[in-house]
Amino acid sequence: MSRDQQLKQRWEQLVNILSNQFSQGEDLDLDAIIYLIGVQELGKVHQKFKKDEKLNLMHIAICRLLEPYGYYEFDYFDTEGWPHYTVKEELPPLKAGEQSVLMKEAIVNYFLERQVIE
C-alpha cells in the first residue's frame, strides 16, 4: 500500500472513531480534530472555553503536532497550565492542499503514538 493510501485509510479510520465519540457520528473536520487535540494537550477536557481560548487551543495543537517535524519546541507551562512553544524553524510556504496533507499526517502520527489507531 502506498504512503498516500495508508494515510487516507488511517485518516478515515481516525475521523470515524473521533466522530462517533464526540459528534454522534457526524464527521468531524480537520479544524474540529485540531481543537480536540488542543483540549487534550491542555488537559482540561470538561471546561468551557471562550472564543479566543479556542483559537489558543488550536494553536497549542498545531505546535504539538508539528513539534516532531522540527518546527516547534515545547518551552514551558504558564501559571494557568497552558503549554507554550517556541518556533524552531519557519514553516515553508505550502499550498492549501499540501498544508492539509501535512496536518493530516501529523494528526495520524499523534494518534498512532497514543495507539488510538494502527
Phi and psi in radians as a Rosetta constraint file:
Dihedral C 1 N 2 CA 2 C 2 CIRCULARHARMONIC -1.232 0.35
Dihedral N 2 CA 2 C 2 N 3 CIRCULARHARMONIC 2.817 0.35
Dihedral C 2 N 3 CA 3 C 3 CIRCULARHARMONIC -1.032 0.35
Dihedral N 3 CA 3 C 3 N 4 CIRCULARHARMONIC -0.744 0.35
Dihedral C 3 N 4 CA 4 C 4 CIRCULARHARMONIC -1.112 0.35
Dihedral N 4 CA 4 C 4 N 5 CIRCULARHARMONIC -0.735 0.35
Dihedral C 4 N 5 CA 5 C 5 CIRCULARHARMONIC -1.143 0.35
Dihedral N 5 CA 5 C 5 N 6 CIRCULARHARMONIC -0.713 0.35
Dihedral C 5 N 6 CA 6 C 6 CIRCULARHARMONIC -1.134 0.35
Dihedral N 6 CA 6 C 6 N 7 CIRCULARHARMONIC -0.744 0.35
Dihedral C 6 N 7 CA 7 C 7 CIRCULARHARMONIC -1.075 0.35
Dihedral N 7 CA 7 C 7 N 8 CIRCULARHARMONIC -0.788 0.35
Dihedral C 7 N 8 CA 8 C 8 CIRCULARHARMONIC -1.064 0.35
Dihedral N 8 CA 8 C 8 N 9 CIRCULARHARMONIC -0.782 0.35
Dihedral C 8 N 9 CA 9 C 9 CIRCULARHARMONIC -1.126 0.35
Dihedral N 9 CA 9 C 9 N 10 CIRCULARHARMONIC -0.803 0.35
Dihedral C 9 N 10 CA 10 C 10 CIRCULARHARMONIC -1.139 0.35
Dihedral N 10 CA 10 C 10 N 11 CIRCULARHARMONIC -0.692 0.35
Dihedral C 10 N 11 CA 11 C 11 CIRCULARHARMONIC -1.064 0.35
Dihedral N 11 CA 11 C 11 N 12 CIRCULARHARMONIC -0.817 0.35
Dihedral C 11 N 12 CA 12 C 12 CIRCULARHARMONIC -1.101 0.35
Dihedral N 12 CA 12 C 12 N 13 CIRCULARHARMONIC -0.694 0.35
Dihedral C 12 N 13 CA 13 C 13 CIRCULARHARMONIC -1.087 0.35
Dihedral N 13 CA 13 C 13 N 14 CIRCULARHARMONIC -0.787 0.35
Dihedral C 13 N 14 CA 14 C 14 CIRCULARHARMONIC -1.135 0.35
Dihedral N 14 CA 14 C 14 N 15 CIRCULARHARMONIC -0.798 0.35
Dihedral C 14 N 15 CA 15 C 15 CIRCULARHARMONIC -1.024 0.35
Dihedral N 15 CA 15 C 15 N 16 CIRCULARHARMONIC -0.731 0.35
Dihedral C 15 N 16 CA 16 C 16 CIRCULARHARMONIC -1.084 0.35
Dihedral N 16 CA 16 C 16 N 17 CIRCULARHARMONIC -0.831 0.35
Dihedral C 16 N 17 CA 17 C 17 CIRCULARHARMONIC -1.077 0.35
Dihedral N 17 CA 17 C 17 N 18 CIRCULARHARMONIC -0.896 0.35
Dihedral C 17 N 18 CA 18 C 18 CIRCULARHARMONIC -1.184 0.35
Dihedral N 18 CA 18 C 18 N 19 CIRCULARHARMONIC -0.671 0.35
Dihedral C 18 N 19 CA 19 C 19 CIRCULARHARMONIC -1.119 0.35
Dihedral N 19 CA 19 C 19 N 20 CIRCULARHARMONIC -0.732 0.35
Dihedral C 19 N 20 CA 20 C 20 CIRCULARHARMONIC -1.144 0.35
Dihedral N 20 CA 20 C 20 N 21 CIRCULARHARMONIC -0.600 0.35
Dihedral C 20 N 21 CA 21 C 21 CIRCULARHARMONIC -1.404 0.35
Dihedral N 21 CA 21 C 21 N 22 CIRCULARHARMONIC -0.600 0.35
Dihedral C 21 N 22 CA 22 C 22 CIRCULARHARMONIC -2.041 0.35
Dihedral N 22 CA 22 C 22 N 23 CIRCULARHARMONIC -0.223 0.35
Dihedral C 22 N 23 CA 23 C 23 CIRCULARHARMONIC -2.474 0.35
Dihedral N 23 CA 23 C 23 N 24 CIRCULARHARMONIC 0.579 0.35
Dihedral C 23 N 24 CA 24 C 24 CIRCULARHARMONIC 0.874 0.35
Dihedral N 24 CA 24 C 24 N 25 CIRCULARHARMONIC 0.625 0.35
Dihedral C 24 N 25 CA 25 C 25 CIRCULARHARMONIC 1.579 0.35
Dihedral N 25 CA 25 C 25 N 26 CIRCULARHARMONIC -0.208 0.35
Dihedral C 25 N 26 CA 26 C 26 CIRCULARHARMONIC -1.272 0.35
Dihedral N 26 CA 26 C 26 N 27 CIRCULARHARMONIC 2.180 0.35
Dihedral C 26 N 27 CA 27 C 27 CIRCULARHARMONIC -0.983 0.35
Dihedral N 27 CA 27 C 27 N 28 CIRCULARHARMONIC 2.224 0.35
Dihedral C 27 N 28 CA 28 C 28 CIRCULARHARMONIC -1.363 0.35
Dihedral N 28 CA 28 C 28 N 29 CIRCULARHARMONIC 2.509 0.35
Dihedral C 28 N 29 CA 29 C 29 CIRCULARHARMONIC -1.608 0.35
Dihedral N 29 CA 29 C 29 N 30 CIRCULARHARMONIC 3.094 0.35
Dihedral C 29 N 30 CA 30 C 30 CIRCULARHARMONIC -0.978 0.35
Dihedral N 30 CA 30 C 30 N 31 CIRCULARHARMONIC -0.806 0.35
Dihedral C 30 N 31 CA 31 C 31 CIRCULARHARMONIC -1.089 0.35
Dihedral N 31 CA 31 C 31 N 32 CIRCULARHARMONIC -0.695 0.35
Dihedral C 31 N 32 CA 32 C 32 CIRCULARHARMONIC -1.117 0.35
Dihedral N 32 CA 32 C 32 N 33 CIRCULARHARMONIC -0.682 0.35
Dihedral C 32 N 33 CA 33 C 33 CIRCULARHARMONIC -1.215 0.35
Dihedral N 33 CA 33 C 33 N 34 CIRCULARHARMONIC -0.685 0.35
Dihedral C 33 N 34 CA 34 C 34 CIRCULARHARMONIC -1.071 0.35
Dihedral N 34 CA 34 C 34 N 35 CIRCULARHARMONIC -0.748 0.35
Dihedral C 34 N 35 CA 35 C 35 CIRCULARHARMONIC -1.034 0.35
Dihedral N 35 CA 35 C 35 N 36 CIRCULARHARMONIC -0.806 0.35
Dihedral C 35 N 36 CA 36 C 36 CIRCULARHARMONIC -1.041 0.35
Dihedral N 36 CA 36 C 36 N 37 CIRCULARHARMONIC -0.685 0.35
Dihedral C 36 N 37 CA 37 C 37 CIRCULARHARMONIC -1.134 0.35
Dihedral N 37 CA 37 C 37 N 38 CIRCULARHARMONIC -0.703 0.35
Dihedral C 37 N 38 CA 38 C 38 CIRCULARHARMONIC -1.059 0.35
Dihedral N 38 CA 38 C 38 N 39 CIRCULARHARMONIC -0.756 0.35
Dihedral C 38 N 39 CA 39 C 39 CIRCULARHARMONIC -1.093 0.35
Dihedral N 39 CA 39 C 39 N 40 CIRCULARHARMONIC -0.770 0.35
Dihedral C 39 N 40 CA 40 C 40 CIRCULARHARMONIC -1.045 0.35
Dihedral N 40 CA 40 C 40 N 41 CIRCULARHARMONIC -0.798 0.35
Dihedral C 40 N 41 CA 41 C 41 CIRCULARHARMONIC -1.163 0.35
Dihedral N 41 CA 41 C 41 N 42 CIRCULARHARMONIC -0.609 0.35
Dihedral C 41 N 42 CA 42 C 42 CIRCULARHARMONIC -1.243 0.35
Dihedral N 42 CA 42 C 42 N 43 CIRCULARHARMONIC -0.611 0.35
Dihedral C 42 N 43 CA 43 C 43 CIRCULARHARMONIC 1.493 0.35
Dihedral N 43 CA 43 C 43 N 44 CIRCULARHARMONIC 0.196 0.35
Dihedral C 43 N 44 CA 44 C 44 CIRCULARHARMONIC -1.973 0.35
Dihedral N 44 CA 44 C 44 N 45 CIRCULARHARMONIC 1.246 0.35
Dihedral C 44 N 45 CA 45 C 45 CIRCULARHARMONIC -1.301 0.35
Dihedral N 45 CA 45 C 45 N 46 CIRCULARHARMONIC -0.329 0.35
Dihedral C 45 N 46 CA 46 C 46 CIRCULARHARMONIC -1.882 0.35
Dihedral N 46 CA 46 C 46 N 47 CIRCULARHARMONIC 0.334 0.35
Dihedral C 46 N 47 CA 47 C 47 CIRCULARHARMONIC -1.731 0.35
Dihedral N 47 CA 47 C 47 N 48 CIRCULARHARMONIC 2.539 0.35
Dihedral C 47 N 48 CA 48 C 48 CIRCULARHARMONIC -1.509 0.35
Dihedral N 48 CA 48 C 48 N 49 CIRCULARHARMONIC 2.466 0.35
Dihedral C 48 N 49 CA 49 C 49 CIRCULARHARMONIC -2.103 0.35
Dihedral N 49 CA 49 C 49 N 50 CIRCULARHARMONIC 2.530 0.35
Dihedral C 49 N 50 CA 50 C 50 CIRCULARHARMONIC -1.364 0.35
Dihedral N 50 CA 50 C 50 N 51 CIRCULARHARMONIC 2.917 0.35
Dihedral C 50 N 51 CA 51 C 51 CIRCULARHARMONIC -0.969 0.35
Dihedral N 51 CA 51 C 51 N 52 CIRCULARHARMONIC -0.830 0.35
Dihedral C 51 N 52 CA 52 C 52 CIRCULARHARMONIC -1.170 0.35
Dihedral N 52 CA 52 C 52 N 53 CIRCULARHARMONIC -0.558 0.35
Dihedral C 52 N 53 CA 53 C 53 CIRCULARHARMONIC -1.207 0.35
Dihedral N 53 CA 53 C 53 N 54 CIRCULARHARMONIC -0.599 0.35
Dihedral C 53 N 54 CA 54 C 54 CIRCULARHARMONIC -1.122 0.35
Dihedral N 54 CA 54 C 54 N 55 CIRCULARHARMONIC -0.696 0.35
Dihedral C 54 N 55 CA 55 C 55 CIRCULARHARMONIC -1.124 0.35
Dihedral N 55 CA 55 C 55 N 56 CIRCULARHARMONIC -0.704 0.35
Dihedral C 55 N 56 CA 56 C 56 CIRCULARHARMONIC -1.123 0.35
Dihedral N 56 CA 56 C 56 N 57 CIRCULARHARMONIC -0.645 0.35
Dihedral C 56 N 57 CA 57 C 57 CIRCULARHARMONIC -1.112 0.35
Dihedral N 57 CA 57 C 57 N 58 CIRCULARHARMONIC -0.702 0.35
Dihedral C 57 N 58 CA 58 C 58 CIRCULARHARMONIC -1.154 0.35
Dihedral N 58 CA 58 C 58 N 59 CIRCULARHARMONIC -0.644 0.35
Dihedral C 58 N 59 CA 59 C 59 CIRCULARHARMONIC -1.124 0.35
Dihedral N 59 CA 59 C 59 N 60 CIRCULARHARMONIC -0.760 0.35
Dihedral C 59 N 60 CA 60 C 60 CIRCULARHARMONIC -1.008 0.35
Dihedral N 60 CA 60 C 60 N 61 CIRCULARHARMONIC -0.799 0.35
Dihedral C 60 N 61 CA 61 C 61 CIRCULARHARMONIC -1.076 0.35
Dihedral N 61 CA 61 C 61 N 62 CIRCULARHARMONIC -0.797 0.35
Dihedral C 61 N 62 CA 62 C 62 CIRCULARHARMONIC -1.082 0.35
Dihedral N 62 CA 62 C 62 N 63 CIRCULARHARMONIC -0.752 0.35
Dihedral C 62 N 63 CA 63 C 63 CIRCULARHARMONIC -1.070 0.35
Dihedral N 63 CA 63 C 63 N 64 CIRCULARHARMONIC -0.803 0.35
Dihedral C 63 N 64 CA 64 C 64 CIRCULARHARMONIC -1.115 0.35
Dihedral N 64 CA 64 C 64 N 65 CIRCULARHARMONIC -0.739 0.35
Dihedral C 64 N 65 CA 65 C 65 CIRCULARHARMONIC -1.160 0.35
Dihedral N 65 CA 65 C 65 N 66 CIRCULARHARMONIC -0.625 0.35
Dihedral C 65 N 66 CA 66 C 66 CIRCULARHARMONIC -1.636 0.35
Dihedral N 66 CA 66 C 66 N 67 CIRCULARHARMONIC -0.048 0.35
Dihedral C 66 N 67 CA 67 C 67 CIRCULARHARMONIC -1.012 0.35
Dihedral N 67 CA 67 C 67 N 68 CIRCULARHARMONIC -0.803 0.35
Dihedral C 67 N 68 CA 68 C 68 CIRCULARHARMONIC -1.113 0.35
Dihedral N 68 CA 68 C 68 N 69 CIRCULARHARMONIC -0.323 0.35
Dihedral C 68 N 69 CA 69 C 69 CIRCULARHARMONIC -1.527 0.35
Dihedral N 69 CA 69 C 69 N 70 CIRCULARHARMONIC -0.049 0.35
Dihedral C 69 N 70 CA 70 C 70 CIRCULARHARMONIC 1.551 0.35
Dihedral N 70 CA 70 C 70 N 71 CIRCULARHARMONIC 0.173 0.35
Dihedral C 70 N 71 CA 71 C 71 CIRCULARHARMONIC -1.525 0.35
Dihedral N 71 CA 71 C 71 N 72 CIRCULARHARMONIC -0.528 0.35
Dihedral C 71 N 72 CA 72 C 72 CIRCULARHARMONIC -2.324 0.35
Dihedral N 72 CA 72 C 72 N 73 CIRCULARHARMONIC 2.774 0.35
Dihedral C 72 N 73 CA 73 C 73 CIRCULARHARMONIC -2.392 0.35
Dihedral N 73 CA 73 C 73 N 74 CIRCULARHARMONIC 2.332 0.35
Dihedral C 73 N 74 CA 74 C 74 CIRCULARHARMONIC -1.064 0.35
Dihedral N 74 CA 74 C 74 N 75 CIRCULARHARMONIC 2.392 0.35
Dihedral C 74 N 75 CA 75 C 75 CIRCULARHARMONIC -1.929 0.35
Dihedral N 75 CA 75 C 75 N 76 CIRCULARHARMONIC -1.055 0.35
Dihedral C 75 N 76 CA 76 C 76 CIRCULARHARMONIC -2.920 0.35
Dihedral N 76 CA 76 C 76 N 77 CIRCULARHARMONIC 2.925 0.35
Dihedral C 76 N 77 CA 77 C 77 CIRCULARHARMONIC -1.763 0.35
Dihedral N 77 CA 77 C 77 N 78 CIRCULARHARMONIC 2.341 0.35
Dihedral C 77 N 78 CA 78 C 78 CIRCULARHARMONIC -1.384 0.35
Dihedral N 78 CA 78 C 78 N 79 CIRCULARHARMONIC -3.124 0.35
Dihedral C 78 N 79 CA 79 C 79 CIRCULARHARMONIC -1.126 0.35
Dihedral N 79 CA 79 C 79 N 80 CIRCULARHARMONIC -0.353 0.35
Dihedral C 79 N 80 CA 80 C 80 CIRCULARHARMONIC -1.664 0.35
Dihedral N 80 CA 80 C 80 N 81 CIRCULARHARMONIC 0.062 0.35
Dihedral C 80 N 81 CA 81 C 81 CIRCULARHARMONIC 1.556 0.35
Dihedral N 81 CA 81 C 81 N 82 CIRCULARHARMONIC 0.125 0.35
Dihedral C 81 N 82 CA 82 C 82 CIRCULARHARMONIC -1.429 0.35
Dihedral N 82 CA 82 C 82 N 83 CIRCULARHARMONIC 2.271 0.35
Dihedral C 82 N 83 CA 83 C 83 CIRCULARHARMONIC -1.305 0.35
Dihedral N 83 CA 83 C 83 N 84 CIRCULARHARMONIC 2.558 0.35
Dihedral C 83 N 84 CA 84 C 84 CIRCULARHARMONIC -2.184 0.35
Dihedral N 84 CA 84 C 84 N 85 CIRCULARHARMONIC 2.483 0.35
Dihedral C 84 N 85 CA 85 C 85 CIRCULARHARMONIC -2.171 0.35
Dihedral N 85 CA 85 C 85 N 86 CIRCULARHARMONIC 2.697 0.35
Dihedral C 85 N 86 CA 86 C 86 CIRCULARHARMONIC -1.966 0.35
Dihedral N 86 CA 86 C 86 N 87 CIRCULARHARMONIC 2.615 0.35
Dihedral C 86 N 87 CA 87 C 87 CIRCULARHARMONIC -1.361 0.35
Dihedral N 87 CA 87 C 87 N 88 CIRCULARHARMONIC 2.175 0.35
Dihedral C 87 N 88 CA 88 C 88 CIRCULARHARMONIC -1.661 0.35
Dihedral N 88 CA 88 C 88 N 89 CIRCULARHARMONIC -0.663 0.35
Dihedral C 88 N 89 CA 89 C 89 CIRCULARHARMONIC -2.602 0.35
Dihedral N 89 CA 89 C 89 N 90 CIRCULARHARMONIC 2.369 0.35
Dihedral C 89 N 90 CA 90 C 90 CIRCULARHARMONIC -1.186 0.35
Dihedral N 90 CA 90 C 90 N 91 CIRCULARHARMONIC 2.481 0.35
Dihedral C 90 N 91 CA 91 C 91 CIRCULARHARMONIC -1.145 0.35
Dihedral N 91 CA 91 C 91 N 92 CIRCULARHARMONIC 2.441 0.35
Dihedral C 91 N 92 CA 92 C 92 CIRCULARHARMONIC -1.230 0.35
Dihedral N 92 CA 92 C 92 N 93 CIRCULARHARMONIC 2.741 0.35
Dihedral C 92 N 93 CA 93 C 93 CIRCULARHARMONIC -1.106 0.35
Dihedral N 93 CA 93 C 93 N 94 CIRCULARHARMONIC 2.188 0.35
Dihedral C 93 N 94 CA 94 C 94 CIRCULARHARMONIC -2.166 0.35
Dihedral N 94 CA 94 C 94 N 95 CIRCULARHARMONIC 2.523 0.35
Dihedral C 94 N 95 CA 95 C 95 CIRCULARHARMONIC -1.254 0.35
Dihedral N 95 CA 95 C 95 N 96 CIRCULARHARMONIC 2.820 0.35
Dihedral C 95 N 96 CA 96 C 96 CIRCULARHARMONIC -0.953 0.35
Dihedral N 96 CA 96 C 96 N 97 CIRCULARHARMONIC -0.774 0.35
Dihedral C 96 N 97 CA 97 C 97 CIRCULARHARMONIC -1.111 0.35
Dihedral N 97 CA 97 C 97 N 98 CIRCULARHARMONIC -0.709 0.35
Dihedral C 97 N 98 CA 98 C 98 CIRCULARHARMONIC -1.155 0.35
Dihedral N 98 CA 98 C 98 N 99 CIRCULARHARMONIC -0.689 0.35
Dihedral C 98 N 99 CA 99 C 99 CIRCULARHARMONIC -1.110 0.35
Dihedral N 99 CA 99 C 99 N 100 CIRCULARHARMONIC -0.743 0.35
Dihedral C 99 N 100 CA 100 C 100 CIRCULARHARMONIC -1.100 0.35
Dihedral N 100 CA 100 C 100 N 101 CIRCULARHARMONIC -0.765 0.35
Dihedral C 100 N 101 CA 101 C 101 CIRCULARHARMONIC -1.116 0.35
Dihedral N 101 CA 101 C 101 N 102 CIRCULARHARMONIC -0.755 0.35
Dihedral C 101 N 102 CA 102 C 102 CIRCULARHARMONIC -1.039 0.35
Dihedral N 102 CA 102 C 102 N 103 CIRCULARHARMONIC -0.807 0.35
Dihedral C 102 N 103 CA 103 C 103 CIRCULARHARMONIC -1.170 0.35
Dihedral N 103 CA 103 C 103 N 104 CIRCULARHARMONIC -0.723 0.35
Dihedral C 103 N 104 CA 104 C 104 CIRCULARHARMONIC -1.097 0.35
Dihedral N 104 CA 104 C 104 N 105 CIRCULARHARMONIC -0.729 0.35
Dihedral C 104 N 105 CA 105 C 105 CIRCULARHARMONIC -1.095 0.35
Dihedral N 105 CA 105 C 105 N 106 CIRCULARHARMONIC -0.777 0.35
Dihedral C 105 N 106 CA 106 C 106 CIRCULARHARMONIC -1.116 0.35
Dihedral N 106 CA 106 C 106 N 107 CIRCULARHARMONIC -0.696 0.35
Dihedral C 106 N 107 CA 107 C 107 CIRCULARHARMONIC -1.163 0.35
Dihedral N 107 CA 107 C 107 N 108 CIRCULARHARMONIC -0.789 0.35
Dihedral C 107 N 108 CA 108 C 108 CIRCULARHARMONIC -1.029 0.35
Dihedral N 108 CA 108 C 108 N 109 CIRCULARHARMONIC -0.780 0.35
Dihedral C 108 N 109 CA 109 C 109 CIRCULARHARMONIC -1.084 0.35
Dihedral N 109 CA 109 C 109 N 110 CIRCULARHARMONIC -0.680 0.35
Dihedral C 109 N 110 CA 110 C 110 CIRCULARHARMONIC -1.031 0.35
Dihedral N 110 CA 110 C 110 N 111 CIRCULARHARMONIC -0.810 0.35
Dihedral C 110 N 111 CA 111 C 111 CIRCULARHARMONIC -1.385 0.35
Dihedral N 111 CA 111 C 111 N 112 CIRCULARHARMONIC -0.409 0.35
Dihedral C 111 N 112 CA 112 C 112 CIRCULARHARMONIC -1.145 0.35
Dihedral N 112 CA 112 C 112 N 113 CIRCULARHARMONIC -0.753 0.35
Dihedral C 112 N 113 CA 113 C 113 CIRCULARHARMONIC -0.999 0.35
Dihedral N 113 CA 113 C 113 N 114 CIRCULARHARMONIC -0.653 0.35
Dihedral C 113 N 114 CA 114 C 114 CIRCULARHARMONIC -1.565 0.35
Dihedral N 114 CA 114 C 114 N 115 CIRCULARHARMONIC 0.080 0.35
Dihedral C 114 N 115 CA 115 C 115 CIRCULARHARMONIC 0.984 0.35
Dihedral N 115 CA 115 C 115 N 116 CIRCULARHARMONIC 0.616 0.35
Dihedral C 115 N 116 CA 116 C 116 CIRCULARHARMONIC -1.402 0.35
Dihedral N 116 CA 116 C 116 N 117 CIRCULARHARMONIC -0.610 0.35
Dihedral C 116 N 117 CA 117 C 117 CIRCULARHARMONIC -2.243 0.35
Dihedral N 117 CA 117 C 117 N 118 CIRCULARHARMONIC 2.916 0.35
